[in-house]
Amino acid sequence: MISNDDALKIMKSIGITDTDEDIVFQVCSKAAVVVNALVSGGAKIDESNISDNELYIIGIGVNDLLNNTAGSTGFSPAFNILATQLCTRGKGLTSDG
C-alpha cells in the first residue's frame, strides 16, 4: 500500500492541494491499483522505497483513473509509454547490440 507521504507527493505532482482524508484515501486506493498494474506488467517496485520517477508515473496513472468517466476506464498514452519503459527497464539491448 502507498504510504500517506507518498500519496501526498503523488497529489502534489498532479496538482491536488486538498489534504482531506477522503481525497488522500482515494489517491492511495487508486495508486495501489496503478502499482498492481505496473507490477503485473513486470515493474519491480519496492513500495517501502519508491523512487521519485516511479511516483511520477504512478501519479499519471492515478490522474487518469481520477478523470475516467462512467463506462470508460483506461490509461492515457503518456502513462502507457512511461509504464512500458518502467516495466521493461533492464530488459533492453545488450552492449553488443
Summary of the structure (lengths in Angstrom):
residues: 97
radius of gyration: 14.1
end to end distance: 38.5
largest distance: 52.2
contacts: 244
relative contact order: 0.16
helix: 59%
strand: 2%
